[in-house]
Amino acid sequence: MIYLDHNASTPVDPRVATTIVEASSEFANPASVQHRSGQAAAEVVEEARNHVADLAGRPARDVVLTSGASEAANLGIIGAALGGAPVRPNIVVAATEHKAILSAADVAAKLTGGEVRRARVERSGLVDLSHLAELIDDTVSVVALMAANNETGVLAPSRAAAELARHRGALLFTDVTQLAGKGDMANVVDCSDLLVCSSHKIYGPKGAGALIASRHIQRRLVPIFPGGGQEFELRGGTQNTPALAGFGRAAQLAAKEQPADAQRLAHLTDELLTGLRLRLSDVEVNGIEAERLTNTLSLRFRGADAEAVMTSMPGVAVSSGSACQSATPTQSHVLLAMGLTHQAASETLRISLGRPTTLDEIEHATDEIASAVVRVRELTTRSEG
């Protein structure tokens, strides 16, 4: 199997797996600091927090460790919406946000009696800043704009959005789940009030993530998962020491290897796209007008149904959109928001490369994808004839 669905999830790096196994020996509760075993477990958790903070370029105290980006998003968006004084009930999101963010915004609005306002995006996938500005007023608590789109790889104008949000006293919430470990986060982190990331997108284990916010912002949040006072009283529950240790090690490696990874993946992505265009006609790149992640291609193969193409090449793992959306047979809300027709969206595949991807795999995948598209187009032509 050639795995080209790294935006959905990444394999655990062997170096991270070693760290997880080692941390598993620290079985004590990290909150049991009265004895050495608990202290040792707490040290593992704090080391992980430090590595995540280093990746983000923020102080360790800003990092609230969670079970993943979805939980962190709920804490950030719902917690901020409920924590205002007075409450500002409305939320603004880009129409192409991840389903987890859209769902959190919906819940926040229901709890506050407000509404979710969706900002249009341009054909490039970039948010329409003029429309965004129109939607933000003094009743808006949070503006959510993901740093890098999980389907198209399009990078958001975070700094411009931050200026619009702050002009009205709203917080900018940024999902850096796809950007972390793949691109430079410095500018995005610098202008964002709340950030979320996930371990399993950076070659760490599932079940770990983080909300990143200053102490000032943290004090404004209402905990949505209260418990025994863990994570600065913002997230209850005993910390998952092995998973967090793996998350920390993955963050450490990402901070060190991201520039080289990005450069190598840019080359492999170009090789794949060039090879497909040499073999096939009518190949369109969604979001090609915008700056994108170097590992991501959202490709429309005109005249070839994406589901049929995937069925025709079982040896290559790609997707037709977000993994969190694939459980329900609906077309990509991202592509439709960008102005693609339902037909165009149904002919689009997401291909995302990762650290383990090799040139040999790209060459084989190019052949497999091209052959599958040709087969599906031929079958479609026959059935229509």
C-alpha positions, 0 to 999 in steps of 0.5 A, a space after each residue: 500500500 502506498 499511503 498518500 493520505 497524511 492530512 488525515 493521519 500520519 504514521 507514528 514515527 519510530 522514534 516517537 514509538 520508542 518514547 511512548 514505550 519508555 513513558 509507559 513505565 511511568 504508570 503513576 498519576 501525574 497529579 500524585 506529586 506527593 511521591 516520586 512515582 507521581 513526580 516522575 509521571 508529572 515530569 514526563 507530561 511537563 517535558 511534553 508541554 515544553 516540546 509543544 511550546 517550543 514548536 509553537 514558539 510560545 511559553 510552556 504555560 500557554 499550552 493546555 494539553 488535551 485529547 486532541 484538536 477537536 477537544 481543544 477547539 471546543 474548549 477554545 471556541 465554546 469556552 471563549 464564547 461563554 467566558 465573555 463579560 458581557 457575553 458576545 454571542 456570535 461566532 464568525 467562521 470561514 466557510 471552509 473550516 474543518 467540520 470540528 470547528 464548525 460544530 464547536 461554533 454551532 454549539 457555542 452559538 446555541 449556548 449563547 443564543 447567538 448565530 454562526 456567521 460564515 465568511 465567503 471564500 474566493 475561488 482560490 480558497 482564500 477567505 474574502 476579507 471584505 466579507 469577513 470584515 462585514 461579519 465582524 461586529 461588537 457582538 462577535 466573540 471569536 473569529 475562526 480561520 484555519 491556518 492551512 486548509 486540510 483539503 486544499 492546503 491553502 494558507 490563510 491570511 491570518 494576520 489580516 484576519 487578526 487585524 479585523 478581529 481585534 479592531 472589533 475586540 474579538 479573538 482570533 481562533 486559528 486551527 494549526 493542525 495541518 500547518 504544524 510540522 509542515 510550514 512556518 508557524 511563526 507569523 500565524 502564532 504571533 497574531 493568533 489568540 487561540 490555537 489548536 493542534 493535534 499529535 496524530 498529524 505530526 507523526 505522534 499518537 492519536 489521543 493527544 493535542 493542545 490548546 495554546 493561549 496566553 494566561 490572559 486569554 486562558 482566564 477568560 475561558 469557561 471549562 467545558 470538561 471540568 474535573 480535578 483541576 488538571 491543565 490549569 483547571 481548564 481540562 479535567 481528567 488524568 493526563 495520558 502520560 504515554 500519549 502526551 510523551 509521544 506528542 511531545 517527542 513528535 513536536 520536538 522532531 517536527 520543530 527540528 525537521 520541518 524545513 527539510 521535510 517541506 523542501 523534500 515534499 515540495 519536490 515530490 509533490 511537483 514530481 507527482 503533479 508533473 507526472 500526472 499531467 504528462 499522462 492525463 488531460 484535464 487535470 485541475 489543481 484546486 487552490 492553485 492561485 493561492 499559497 499552499 502546503 507543499 505536501 498537499 494536492 487537491 486534484 480534479 480529474 475531469 470526467 472521472 468520479 473520485 470514488 470510482 478512481 479510488 476503488 480502481 486503485 486499491 494499492 494507493 491510499 488517497 481520499 476524496 476530502 476530509 477524513 472527518 467528513 468521509 463517514 457521511 456520503 456528502 460532498 466536500 463543503 470546502 470545494 463547494 464553498 470555493 465555487 466548484 460544482 457538485 460534478 467538479 467536487 465529485 471528481 476531486 481527490 485529495 493527495 497528501 504526502 508525508 515524511 515516509 513518502 519516497 520518490 519510488 512511491 511517487 513514481 508508482 502512485 503516478 502510474 496507478 492514479 493515471 491508469 485508474 483515471 483512464 479506466 474510469 473515464 473509459 467506463 464512463 464514456 461507454 455507459 453514457 454511449 
